Amino acid sequence: MTGTAMEAAALGKRFGRRGKPALDGCSFRLPRGGVCAVVGPNGAGKSTLLSLAAGLTRPTAGTLTVLGHDPAEVRERIAYVAQDKPLHLQLTVADTLRFGRELNPGRWDARVAERIVDEGDLDPTARIRTLSGGQRTRVALALALGKRPELLLLDEPMADLDPLARHQLMAALMADAAEHGTTVVMSSHVVAELEGACDHLLLLGAGHVRLAGPLDDLLAAHRLVTGRADASLDAHTVVESRTTGRQLTALVRPEGPLDDTWQSAAPTLEELVLAHLRAPQAPVLRLDDPREAAV
């Protein structure tokens, strides 16, 4: 599937007249049909961005379009799972899925929703209030996927799941994106688990976009280098550097060939993200739109 799932231009969101902006001057483009990881520290603006994309709040500056429209105009094509997983605590699991079907006539995919629940060995007659946090997460994801959305927004969806459940549900999300062209936009603190699962990255820091683009392209634009502490990297853009004794380790964006004094390797997703978070002064890099250049 081609096209744009979400696009922001100078997007800003401030809570209160004197409050610090949760988002400030954010511009990015997310393509349709892939899995995008939204990463950043607490307070970076990840939850605010997803809430705006779901049409639950409005920007105070700039624009945000979803599936080519204002988010409020396409809510029936969007599914959103918030961090607190709001569910009706008195309903049973079966009643919750029935509720989802009735709210989404013509779109509901009972097979998908029931499979997500069945894989967790959940009792259909159990009330939501009796379930663990991880079990409630599974029900919330079943509701979201059962809606058969074109855009699935997930705010820290795996935080209260055990490793096996995270693996199963991540596989389900990737399979759904591949089979139905669903665009998945997912915030997470577990950066290492996103590698191999996402194909697009949006890194936020202090309400600003720090990195944006296809993950493979962003990784290819950086190198992790090691060499003598007195060696020069002046010809390249240094994101972060650390010196230990006589050895220097740095994450760089090469501006040409690296000389033979440096040992060079491709960074992992976690190394890329952590280096940029430790170095907020590093230049922004956007590879999500050919009209944009790195600044």
PASEBA-1860 file (N, C-alpha, C; in nm, 3 decimals):
! residues 295
1> MTGTAMEA> 0.085/-0.118/0.000/0.000/0.000/0.000/0.089/0.124/0.000 ~ 0.059/0.221/-0.087/0.137/0.343/-0.097/0.055/0.459/-0.043 ~ 0.123/0.570/-0.018/0.055/0.688/0.034/0.106/0.722/0.173 ~ 0.043/0.821/0.232/0.083/0.873/0.361/-0.019/0.836/0.467 ~ 0.030/0.777/0.577/-0.059/0.744/0.688/-0.076/0.864/0.781 ~ 0.032/0.936/0.806/0.028/1.048/0.900/0.131/1.150/0.857 ~ 0.093/1.276/0.860/0.187/1.382/0.822/0.168/1.503/0.912 ~ 0.278/1.554/0.965/0.274/1.671/1.051/0.357/1.783/0.990
9> AALGKRFG> 0.309/1.905/1.006/0.383/2.023/0.959/0.382/2.126/1.071 ~ 0.499/2.154/1.126/0.515/2.252/1.235/0.415/2.226/1.348 ~ 0.392/2.099/1.377/0.291/2.060/1.474/0.334/2.099/1.616 ~ 0.239/2.159/1.689/0.266/2.194/1.828/0.145/2.167/1.915 ~ 0.171/2.134/2.039/0.063/2.113/2.136/0.111/2.163/2.272 ~ 0.034/2.257/2.328/0.064/2.313/2.459/-0.057/2.292/2.549 ~ -0.034/2.250/2.672/-0.142/2.233/2.769/-0.136/2.352/2.866 ~ -0.234/2.439/2.855/-0.234/2.561/2.937/-0.155/2.670/2.868
17> RRGKPALD> -0.188/2.795/2.904/-0.124/2.910/2.838/0.024/2.921/2.867 ~ 0.063/2.883/2.988/0.202/2.900/3.028/0.278/2.769/3.036 ~ 0.211/2.661/3.003/0.276/2.531/3.010/0.382/2.513/2.902 ~ 0.480/2.430/2.932/0.583/2.398/2.835/0.521/2.315/2.723 ~ 0.552/2.344/2.596/0.491/2.267/2.487/0.525/2.118/2.497 ~ 0.423/2.033/2.483/0.446/1.889/2.478/0.505/1.851/2.342 ~ 0.463/1.924/2.238/0.519/1.910/2.104/0.545/2.050/2.051 ~ 0.654/2.065/1.978/0.691/2.199/1.933/0.758/2.192/1.797
25> GCSFRLPR> 0.689/2.241/1.694/0.748/2.250/1.561/0.781/2.117/1.497 ~ 0.699/2.017/1.521/0.727/1.882/1.469/0.679/1.866/1.326 ~ 0.768/1.821/1.240/0.734/1.791/1.101/0.788/1.653/1.067 ~ 0.703/1.569/1.010/0.744/1.435/0.971/0.636/1.377/0.879 ~ 0.671/1.265/0.817/0.577/1.194/0.730/0.593/1.044/0.754 ~ 0.484/0.975/0.783/0.486/0.830/0.800/0.412/0.765/0.684 ~ 0.475/0.670/0.614/0.410/0.605/0.500/0.305/0.504/0.545 ~ 0.216/0.470/0.456/0.113/0.371/0.485/0.170/0.230/0.469
33> GGVCAVVG> 0.112/0.139/0.548/0.139/-0.003/0.530/0.259/-0.057/0.602 ~ 0.320/0.019/0.692/0.436/-0.029/0.764/0.416/-0.023/0.914 ~ 0.522/-0.056/0.986/0.522/-0.051/1.133/0.622/0.057/1.174 ~ 0.572/0.161/1.239/0.655/0.274/1.280/0.671/0.272/1.431 ~ 0.795/0.283/1.477/0.824/0.294/1.619/0.841/0.441/1.654 ~ 0.766/0.485/1.756/0.782/0.620/1.810/0.854/0.605/1.944 ~ 0.975/0.654/1.951/1.057/0.632/2.070/1.104/0.766/2.126 ~ 1.144/0.761/2.253/1.192/0.880/2.321/1.172/0.863/2.470
41> PNGAGKST> 1.235/0.948/2.550/1.222/0.938/2.695/1.086/0.983/2.743 ~ 1.057/0.963/2.872/0.934/1.015/2.930/0.929/1.166/2.910 ~ 0.812/1.216/2.872/0.797/1.358/2.850/0.838/1.406/2.713 ~ 0.872/1.314/2.625/0.918/1.353/2.490/0.803/1.398/2.402 ~ 0.679/1.356/2.434/0.564/1.393/2.353/0.501/1.277/2.279 ~ 0.542/1.154/2.310/0.491/1.038/2.237/0.341/1.019/2.258 ~ 0.296/1.019/2.382/0.154/1.000/2.410/0.071/1.115/2.354 ~ 0.124/1.236/2.364/0.053/1.352/2.309/0.034/1.337/2.158
49> LLSLAAGL> 0.138/1.293/2.090/0.128/1.275/1.945/0.022/1.171/1.909 ~ 0.020/1.057/1.978/-0.077/0.953/1.946/-0.218/0.999/1.979 ~ -0.235/1.075/2.086/-0.367/1.128/2.119/-0.416/1.225/2.012 ~ -0.327/1.307/1.960/-0.362/1.397/1.850/-0.401/1.318/1.726 ~ -0.324/1.213/1.696/-0.351/1.132/1.577/-0.484/1.059/1.589 ~ -0.524/1.026/1.712/-0.652/0.957/1.733/-0.770/1.054/1.730 ~ -0.742/1.182/1.722/-0.850/1.281/1.719/-0.908/1.312/1.855 ~ -0.837/1.277/1.963/-0.889/1.301/2.097/-0.857/1.441/2.146
57> TRPTAGTL> -0.752/1.501/2.094/-0.717/1.640/2.125/-0.682/1.711/1.995 ~ -0.675/1.843/2.005/-0.646/1.924/1.887/-0.511/1.994/1.902 ~ -0.439/2.013/1.793/-0.311/2.086/1.801/-0.334/2.232/1.837 ~ -0.235/2.292/1.898/-0.238/2.436/1.923/-0.155/2.512/1.821 ~ -0.081/2.438/1.738/-0.003/2.501/1.631/0.019/2.397/1.521 ~ 0.032/2.445/1.398/0.062/2.355/1.287/-0.053/2.263/1.252 ~ -0.021/2.160/1.175/-0.124/2.068/1.127/-0.079/1.923/1.143 ~ -0.179/1.836/1.156/-0.157/1.692/1.157/-0.269/1.628/1.077
65> TVLGHDPA> -0.234/1.555/0.972/-0.333/1.484/0.894/-0.310/1.334/0.908 ~ -0.421/1.260/0.908/-0.418/1.115/0.921/-0.497/1.057/0.805 ~ -0.434/0.968/0.729/-0.496/0.909/0.610/-0.548/1.018/0.517 ~ -0.477/1.130/0.514/-0.511/1.241/0.425/-0.618/1.333/0.475 ~ -0.662/1.316/0.601/-0.772/1.396/0.654/-0.741/1.443/0.795 ~ -0.825/1.534/0.845/-0.822/1.567/0.987/-0.856/1.440/1.065 ~ -0.784/1.410/1.173/-0.809/1.285/1.245/-0.954/1.264/1.286 ~ -1.024/1.371/1.325/-1.163/1.357/1.368/-1.254/1.308/1.256
73> EVRERIAY> -1.213/1.329/1.131/-1.297/1.290/1.018/-1.284/1.143/0.982 ~ -1.182/1.075/1.034/-1.157/0.936/0.995/-1.145/0.844/1.116 ~ -1.213/0.877/1.224/-1.200/0.797/1.346/-1.243/0.652/1.326 ~ -1.340/0.630/1.238/-1.386/0.492/1.216/-1.280/0.408/1.148 ~ -1.178/0.471/1.090/-1.070/0.399/1.022/-0.945/0.385/1.109 ~ -0.955/0.436/1.233/-0.842/0.437/1.327/-0.878/0.355/1.450 ~ -0.782/0.282/1.503/-0.795/0.217/1.634/-0.682/0.267/1.722 ~ -0.715/0.294/1.847/-0.618/0.353/1.940/-0.623/0.279/2.072
81> VAQDKPLH> -0.507/0.233/2.117/-0.496/0.168/2.248/-0.406/0.257/2.334 ~ -0.467/0.321/2.434/-0.394/0.410/2.523/-0.318/0.331/2.629 ~ -0.229/0.399/2.700/-0.148/0.332/2.802/-0.234/0.267/2.910 ~ -0.343/0.334/2.949/-0.423/0.281/3.059/-0.525/0.176/3.015 ~ -0.531/0.144/2.884/-0.618/0.038/2.831/-0.761/0.050/2.886 ~ -0.832/0.160/2.861/-0.966/0.177/2.919/-1.065/0.074/2.866 ~ -1.120/-0.005/2.956/-1.219/-0.107/2.923/-1.331/-0.100/3.027 ~ -1.447/-0.152/2.994/-1.559/-0.158/3.089/-1.535/-0.275/3.184
89> LQLTVADT> -1.504/-0.243/3.309/-1.458/-0.344/3.403/-1.564/-0.447/3.437 ~ -1.693/-0.411/3.426/-1.799/-0.505/3.464/-1.837/-0.602/3.352 ~ -1.792/-0.574/3.231/-1.824/-0.663/3.120/-1.733/-0.786/3.123 ~ -1.781/-0.894/3.065/-1.696/-1.012/3.047/-1.613/-0.995/2.921 ~ -1.518/-1.085/2.902/-1.437/-1.082/2.780/-1.527/-1.097/2.657 ~ -1.619/-1.194/2.662/-1.709/-1.217/2.548/-1.797/-1.096/2.523 ~ -1.849/-1.034/2.632/-1.933/-0.915/2.616/-1.854/-0.800/2.555 ~ -1.727/-0.790/2.593/-1.642/-0.682/2.540/-1.625/-0.698/2.389
97> LRFGRELN> -1.599/-0.820/2.344/-1.586/-0.842/2.199/-1.719/-0.818/2.127 ~ -1.829/-0.857/2.191/-1.961/-0.832/2.132/-1.986/-0.682/2.122 ~ -1.943/-0.609/2.223/-1.955/-0.464/2.223/-1.875/-0.404/2.107 ~ -1.755/-0.456/2.085/-1.674/-0.409/1.973/-1.741/-0.435/1.840 ~ -1.803/-0.551/1.827/-1.872/-0.584/1.702/-1.989/-0.489/1.677 ~ -2.064/-0.457/1.782/-2.181/-0.371/1.766/-2.142/-0.226/1.736 ~ -2.026/-0.184/1.786/-1.981/-0.047/1.760/-1.915/-0.031/1.624 ~ -1.881/-0.143/1.561/-1.811/-0.137/1.432/-1.881/-0.224/1.328
105> PGRWDARV> -2.008/-0.197/1.300/-2.081/-0.279/1.202/-2.018/-0.267/1.064 ~ -2.004/-0.380/0.999/-1.948/-0.381/0.865/-1.796/-0.385/0.861 ~ -1.729/-0.361/0.976/-1.584/-0.361/0.979/-1.528/-0.470/1.070 ~ -1.611/-0.524/1.160/-1.563/-0.612/1.265/-1.513/-0.745/1.210 ~ -1.393/-0.784/1.253/-1.333/-0.912/1.214/-1.327/-1.000/1.339 ~ -1.433/-1.079/1.360/-1.442/-1.162/1.481/-1.329/-1.264/1.487 ~ -1.287/-1.314/1.372/-1.182/-1.417/1.370/-1.053/-1.364/1.431 ~ -1.014/-1.244/1.393/-0.890/-1.186/1.444/-0.903/-1.158/1.594
113> AERIVDEG> -1.013/-1.096/1.635/-1.031/-1.062/1.776/-1.031/-1.187/1.863 ~ -1.101/-1.289/1.820/-1.110/-1.411/1.901/-0.976/-1.484/1.905 ~ -0.899/-1.477/1.798/-0.768/-1.542/1.799/-0.675/-1.478/1.901 ~ -0.676/-1.344/1.909/-0.591/-1.275/2.006/-0.628/-1.315/2.148 ~ -0.758/-1.327/2.175/-0.804/-1.366/2.308/-0.770/-1.513/2.336 ~ -0.795/-1.598/2.238/-0.771/-1.742/2.258/-0.624/-1.772/2.284 ~ -0.534/-1.699/2.218/-0.390/-1.724/2.236/-0.345/-1.692/2.378 ~ -0.425/-1.612/2.449/-0.393/-1.581/2.588/-0.464/-1.670/2.687
121> DLDPTARI> -0.535/-1.773/2.636/-0.610/-1.866/2.722/-0.704/-1.792/2.817 ~ -0.769/-1.689/2.768/-0.861/-1.612/2.851/-0.998/-1.679/2.855 ~ -1.058/-1.681/2.971/-1.193/-1.734/2.989/-1.292/-1.631/2.935 ~ -1.371/-1.664/2.834/-1.465/-1.566/2.778/-1.566/-1.514/2.879 ~ -1.592/-1.591/2.985/-1.690/-1.549/3.086/-1.628/-1.466/3.198 ~ -1.496/-1.449/3.197/-1.429/-1.372/3.302/-1.457/-1.223/3.284 ~ -1.483/-1.155/3.396/-1.505/-1.011/3.390/-1.370/-0.940/3.379 ~ -1.371/-0.828/3.309/-1.248/-0.753/3.285/-1.181/-0.714/3.416
129> RTLSGGQR> -1.258/-0.681/3.518/-1.198/-0.639/3.645/-1.118/-0.749/3.713 ~ -1.141/-0.875/3.675/-1.067/-0.986/3.737/-0.939/-1.019/3.662 ~ -0.915/-0.956/3.550/-0.799/-0.989/3.468/-0.674/-0.915/3.515 ~ -0.559/-0.973/3.487/-0.432/-0.906/3.514/-0.410/-0.795/3.412 ~ -0.308/-0.712/3.439/-0.277/-0.605/3.344/-0.245/-0.656/3.206 ~ -0.166/-0.764/3.198/-0.131/-0.821/3.069/-0.251/-0.879/2.997 ~ -0.344/-0.939/3.072/-0.464/-0.995/3.010/-0.555/-0.884/2.957 ~ -0.563/-0.774/3.031/-0.643/-0.661/2.982/-0.581/-0.602/2.855
137> TRVALALA> -0.449/-0.599/2.851/-0.382/-0.552/2.730/-0.421/-0.638/2.611 ~ -0.425/-0.767/2.630/-0.461/-0.859/2.521/-0.604/-0.833/2.474 ~ -0.697/-0.809/2.566/-0.835/-0.779/2.528/-0.842/-0.646/2.451 ~ -0.768/-0.546/2.499/-0.768/-0.416/2.432/-0.713/-0.428/2.290 ~ -0.607/-0.508/2.272/-0.552/-0.528/2.137/-0.647/-0.608/2.050 ~ -0.720/-0.702/2.110/-0.820/-0.777/2.034/-0.928/-0.683/1.982 ~ -0.973/-0.590/2.066/-1.072/-0.491/2.022/-1.017/-0.405/1.909 ~ -0.892/-0.361/1.924/-0.833/-0.272/1.824/-0.817/-0.343/1.690
145> LGKRPELL> -0.762/-0.464/1.690/-0.741/-0.537/1.565/-0.873/-0.585/1.506 ~ -0.969/-0.619/1.594/-1.099/-0.663/1.544/-1.172/-0.556/1.466 ~ -1.141/-0.430/1.496/-1.203/-0.319/1.425/-1.158/-0.312/1.280 ~ -1.053/-0.388/1.247/-0.991/-0.386/1.115/-0.957/-0.243/1.073 ~ -0.871/-0.175/1.152/-0.838/-0.035/1.121/-0.738/-0.024/1.007 ~ -0.738/0.090/0.944/-0.633/0.121/0.847/-0.509/0.174/0.918 ~ -0.532/0.239/1.034/-0.422/0.292/1.114/-0.442/0.246/1.258 ~ -0.343/0.178/1.312/-0.348/0.127/1.450/-0.246/0.204/1.533
153> LLDEPMAD> -0.294/0.275/1.635/-0.210/0.356/1.722/-0.198/0.287/1.857 ~ -0.076/0.259/1.899/-0.052/0.183/2.021/0.045/0.260/2.110 ~ 0.000/0.295/2.231/0.083/0.371/2.324/0.136/0.277/2.432 ~ 0.264/0.242/2.421/0.329/0.149/2.514/0.246/0.021/2.533 ~ 0.212/-0.049/2.425/0.118/-0.161/2.437/0.173/-0.283/2.508 ~ 0.305/-0.300/2.508/0.363/-0.424/2.559/0.421/-0.411/2.700 ~ 0.400/-0.296/2.764/0.469/-0.268/2.890/0.438/-0.369/3.000 ~ 0.314/-0.419/3.005/0.277/-0.510/3.114/0.260/-0.655/3.068
161> LDPLARHQ> 0.325/-0.689/2.957/0.319/-0.826/2.906/0.449/-0.900/2.937 ~ 0.438/-1.030/2.957/0.559/-1.110/2.975/0.628/-1.128/2.840 ~ 0.755/-1.171/2.839/0.830/-1.179/2.713/0.763/-1.264/2.606 ~ 0.703/-1.378/2.644/0.639/-1.463/2.545/0.518/-1.394/2.484 ~ 0.436/-1.330/2.568/0.319/-1.259/2.517/0.360/-1.143/2.427 ~ 0.468/-1.073/2.464/0.516/-0.964/2.378/0.557/-1.018/2.242 ~ 0.627/-1.130/2.242/0.669/-1.190/2.115/0.548/-1.230/2.030 ~ 0.449/-1.291/2.092/0.330/-1.336/2.019/0.254/-1.219/1.960
169> LMAALMAD> 0.233/-1.116/2.041/0.152/-1.004/1.994/0.228/-0.919/1.893 ~ 0.359/-0.909/1.908/0.437/-0.837/1.807/0.429/-0.910/1.674 ~ 0.435/-1.042/1.678/0.422/-1.120/1.555/0.285/-1.100/1.493 ~ 0.181/-1.094/1.577/0.045/-1.074/1.527/0.032/-0.937/1.460 ~ 0.093/-0.835/1.519/0.087/-0.701/1.461/0.159/-0.696/1.326 ~ 0.276/-0.758/1.319/0.351/-0.759/1.193/0.278/-0.837/1.086 ~ 0.216/-0.949/1.123/0.141/-1.028/1.026/0.022/-0.950/0.975 ~ -0.045/-0.876/1.065/-0.161/-0.798/1.025/-0.120/-0.686/0.930
177> AAEHGTTV> -0.008/-0.622/0.959/0.040/-0.515/0.871/0.072/-0.570/0.732 ~ 0.133/-0.690/0.730/0.172/-0.749/0.601/0.050/-0.797/0.523 ~ -0.046/-0.860/0.593/-0.159/-0.921/0.523/-0.263/-0.819/0.479 ~ -0.290/-0.721/0.564/-0.399/-0.628/0.536/-0.353/-0.486/0.505 ~ -0.224/-0.462/0.509/-0.175/-0.327/0.482/-0.201/-0.230/0.595 ~ -0.228/-0.280/0.715/-0.251/-0.194/0.829/-0.123/-0.117/0.863 ~ -0.137/0.012/0.886/-0.024/0.091/0.935/-0.026/0.088/1.087 ~ 0.084/0.047/1.146/0.096/0.039/1.292/0.194/0.145/1.338
185> VMSSHVVA> 0.148/0.232/1.428/0.234/0.333/1.489/0.237/0.304/1.638 ~ 0.354/0.271/1.689/0.364/0.217/1.824/0.474/0.286/1.902 ~ 0.439/0.342/2.017/0.540/0.397/2.106/0.589/0.288/2.199 ~ 0.715/0.297/2.238/0.770/0.194/2.326/0.898/0.245/2.391 ~ 0.924/0.197/2.515/1.051/0.220/2.581/1.147/0.104/2.559 ~ 1.094/-0.011/2.515/1.177/-0.130/2.499/1.236/-0.126/2.358 ~ 1.339/-0.045/2.341/1.392/-0.018/2.208/1.448/-0.144/2.142 ~ 1.518/-0.226/2.219/1.582/-0.344/2.161/1.481/-0.438/2.098
193> ELEGACDH> 1.359/-0.446/2.154/1.259/-0.538/2.101/1.197/-0.488/1.970 ~ 1.218/-0.361/1.938/1.160/-0.306/1.816/1.243/-0.339/1.693 ~ 1.372/-0.368/1.714/1.458/-0.398/1.601/1.412/-0.529/1.537 ~ 1.393/-0.529/1.409/1.340/-0.645/1.340/1.189/-0.644/1.330 ~ 1.124/-0.554/1.405/0.977/-0.547/1.402/0.928/-0.423/1.330 ~ 1.003/-0.312/1.340/0.957/-0.189/1.276/1.041/-0.159/1.152 ~ 0.982/-0.086/1.061/1.056/-0.047/0.940/1.067/0.104/0.927 ~ 1.011/0.177/1.024/1.019/0.323/1.021/1.040/0.370/1.164
201> LLLLGAGH> 1.115/0.479/1.180/1.148/0.529/1.313/1.116/0.678/1.323 ~ 1.054/0.714/1.435/1.033/0.854/1.470/1.084/0.872/1.612 ~ 1.193/0.945/1.627/1.254/0.969/1.758/1.220/1.110/1.803 ~ 1.157/1.119/1.919/1.120/1.248/1.977/1.207/1.275/2.099 ~ 1.237/1.402/2.119/1.310/1.443/2.237/1.267/1.583/2.277 ~ 1.217/1.598/2.399/1.173/1.729/2.450/1.073/1.796/2.356 ~ 0.985/1.715/2.298/0.880/1.770/2.212/0.921/1.798/2.069 ~ 1.045/1.763/2.033/1.094/1.789/1.899/1.126/1.658/1.826
209> VRLAGPLD> 1.118/1.660/1.694/1.160/1.547/1.613/1.312/1.549/1.604 ~ 1.373/1.437/1.639/1.519/1.425/1.633/1.563/1.341/1.513 ~ 1.493/1.231/1.489/1.519/1.144/1.375/1.385/1.103/1.316 ~ 1.379/1.091/1.185/1.258/1.042/1.120/1.295/0.983/0.986 ~ 1.243/0.863/0.959/1.267/0.803/0.829/1.265/0.652/0.835 ~ 1.286/0.587/0.719/1.296/0.440/0.718/1.413/0.396/0.806 ~ 1.389/0.294/0.888/1.490/0.253/0.984/1.620/0.212/0.916 ~ 1.611/0.135/0.810/1.733/0.090/0.742/1.815/0.209/0.691
217> DLLAAHRL> 1.747/0.311/0.642/1.818/0.429/0.590/1.884/0.507/0.704 ~ 1.815/0.519/0.816/1.872/0.591/0.930/1.994/0.518/0.985 ~ 1.984/0.386/0.996/2.098/0.308/1.043/2.215/0.319/0.946 ~ 2.185/0.313/0.816/2.291/0.320/0.715/2.360/0.456/0.712 ~ 2.292/0.559/0.761/2.349/0.694/0.761/2.446/0.715/0.877 ~ 2.456/0.617/0.968/2.542/0.630/1.086/2.642/0.515/1.091 ~ 2.756/0.542/1.156/2.855/0.438/1.184/2.902/0.453/1.328 ~ 2.927/0.340/1.390/2.986/0.337/1.524/3.135/0.313/1.506
225> VTGRADAS> 3.217/0.409/1.545/3.361/0.401/1.519/3.440/0.400/1.650 ~ 3.555/0.333/1.645/3.645/0.326/1.759/3.787/0.353/1.710 ~ 3.860/0.433/1.785/3.997/0.464/1.746/4.073/0.533/1.858 ~ 4.189/0.587/1.825/4.271/0.657/1.924/4.201/0.785/1.970 ~ 4.220/0.819/2.096/4.154/0.937/2.151/4.200/1.066/2.083 ~ 4.322/1.066/2.026/4.372/1.188/1.963/4.343/1.193/1.813 ~ 4.272/1.092/1.760/4.239/1.092/1.617/4.126/1.191/1.591 ~ 4.121/1.240/1.469/4.026/1.346/1.435/3.906/1.292/1.359
233> LDAHTVVE> 3.789/1.344/1.396/3.666/1.315/1.322/3.607/1.444/1.266 ~ 3.691/1.545/1.248/3.643/1.677/1.206/3.573/1.674/1.070 ~ 3.605/1.578/0.986/3.545/1.573/0.853/3.404/1.514/0.855 ~ 3.360/1.467/0.970/3.232/1.398/0.979/3.142/1.462/1.085 ~ 3.013/1.435/1.077/2.918/1.482/1.178/2.920/1.385/1.295 ~ 2.962/1.433/1.410/2.970/1.351/1.530/2.842/1.369/1.611 ~ 2.768/1.260/1.628/2.647/1.264/1.710/2.684/1.261/1.857 ~ 2.769/1.166/1.893/2.812/1.151/2.032/2.950/1.086/2.033
241> SRTTGRQL> 3.033/1.127/2.126/3.163/1.062/2.141/3.196/1.046/2.288 ~ 3.267/0.937/2.319/3.309/0.910/2.456/3.453/0.861/2.453 ~ 3.532/0.908/2.550/3.672/0.870/2.558/3.696/0.788/2.684 ~ 3.760/0.673/2.666/3.799/0.587/2.778/3.949/0.561/2.766 ~ 4.023/0.623/2.855/4.168/0.609/2.845/4.219/0.668/2.715 ~ 4.284/0.585/2.635/4.337/0.631/2.506/4.246/0.598/2.388 ~ 4.127/0.549/2.418/4.036/0.507/2.311/3.913/0.595/2.305 ~ 3.873/0.630/2.185/3.754/0.710/2.162/3.651/0.626/2.085
249> TALVRPEG> 3.527/0.629/2.131/3.416/0.562/2.062/3.314/0.669/2.027 ~ 3.265/0.667/1.904/3.174/0.772/1.860/3.071/0.717/1.762 ~ 2.953/0.778/1.766/2.852/0.755/1.663/2.859/0.873/1.568 ~ 2.884/0.846/1.441/2.904/0.954/1.344/2.815/0.933/1.222 ~ 2.792/1.044/1.153/2.735/1.040/1.018/2.849/1.072/0.923 ~ 2.903/0.971/0.857/3.020/0.994/0.771/2.989/1.091/0.657 ~ 3.081/1.184/0.636/3.072/1.277/0.523/3.176/1.236/0.418 ~ 3.184/1.108/0.390/3.285/1.053/0.301/3.350/0.932/0.366
257> PLDDTWQS> 3.453/0.877/0.304/3.517/0.757/0.360/3.583/0.785/0.494 ~ 3.576/0.688/0.584/3.649/0.694/0.710/3.791/0.643/0.687 ~ 3.891/0.710/0.745/4.027/0.664/0.720/4.057/0.538/0.800 ~ 4.172/0.479/0.771/4.207/0.348/0.826/4.236/0.348/0.976 ~ 4.243/0.465/1.036/4.270/0.469/1.181/4.147/0.432/1.264 ~ 4.032/0.422/1.197/3.907/0.395/1.268/3.856/0.255/1.239 ~ 3.815/0.184/1.344/3.738/0.062/1.329/3.591/0.100/1.322 ~ 3.520/0.049/1.224/3.385/0.095/1.198/3.286/-0.021/1.194
265> AAPTLEEL> 3.166/0.001/1.250/3.061/-0.101/1.247/2.926/-0.032/1.237 ~ 2.828/-0.106/1.189/2.692/-0.053/1.183/2.633/-0.050/1.323 ~ 2.565/0.058/1.363/2.505/0.063/1.495/2.376/-0.020/1.499 ~ 2.340/-0.066/1.617/2.208/-0.127/1.637/2.107/-0.015/1.656 ~ 1.979/-0.051/1.652/1.875/0.048/1.676/1.892/0.109/1.815 ~ 1.920/0.026/1.915/1.934/0.076/2.051/2.053/0.170/2.062 ~ 2.164/0.138/1.998/2.282/0.227/2.001/2.251/0.360/1.933 ~ 2.178/0.355/1.823/2.141/0.477/1.751/2.054/0.566/1.839
273> VLAHLRAP> 1.950/0.508/1.898/1.855/0.586/1.978/1.922/0.642/2.103 ~ 1.997/0.559/2.175/2.059/0.605/2.299/2.161/0.716/2.274 ~ 2.236/0.704/2.167/2.334/0.809/2.136/2.266/0.942/2.111 ~ 2.157/0.940/2.037/2.086/1.066/2.008/2.018/1.122/2.131 ~ 1.970/1.035/2.220/1.909/1.084/2.342/2.013/1.143/2.437 ~ 2.133/1.087/2.437/2.240/1.140/2.522/2.299/1.269/2.465 ~ 2.271/1.296/2.338/2.332/1.413/2.273/2.222/1.499/2.210 ~ 2.145/1.570/2.292/2.033/1.648/2.237/2.075/1.759/2.142
281> QAPVLRLD> 2.205/1.794/2.143/2.253/1.898/2.052/2.283/1.845/1.913 ~ 2.276/1.714/1.893/2.308/1.655/1.762/2.211/1.706/1.656 ~ 2.259/1.729/1.534/2.171/1.779/1.428/2.057/1.683/1.398 ~ 1.941/1.738/1.370/1.824/1.660/1.331/1.851/1.592/1.197 ~ 1.797/1.471/1.182/1.809/1.402/1.054/1.672/1.350/1.015 ~ 1.620/1.400/0.904/1.493/1.353/0.849/1.519/1.288/0.713 ~ 1.485/1.161/0.702/1.494/1.089/0.575/1.357/1.036/0.534 ~ 1.251/1.096/0.590/1.116/1.047/0.566/1.049/1.113/0.447
289> DPREAAV> 1.113/1.214/0.390/1.052/1.287/0.280/1.162/1.338/0.189 ~ 1.162/1.301/0.061/1.270/1.345/-0.029/1.278/1.496/-0.044 ~ 1.171/1.567/-0.006/1.173/1.713/-0.016/1.252/1.775/0.097 ~ 1.277/1.694/0.203/1.345/1.746/0.320/1.494/1.713/0.314 ~ 1.573/1.795/0.369/1.716/1.771/0.381/1.752/1.769/0.528 ~ 1.863/1.705/0.559/1.910/1.705/0.698/1.946/1.848/0.736 ~ 1.915/1.881/0.863/1.946/2.016/0.913/2.028/2.004/1.039
END
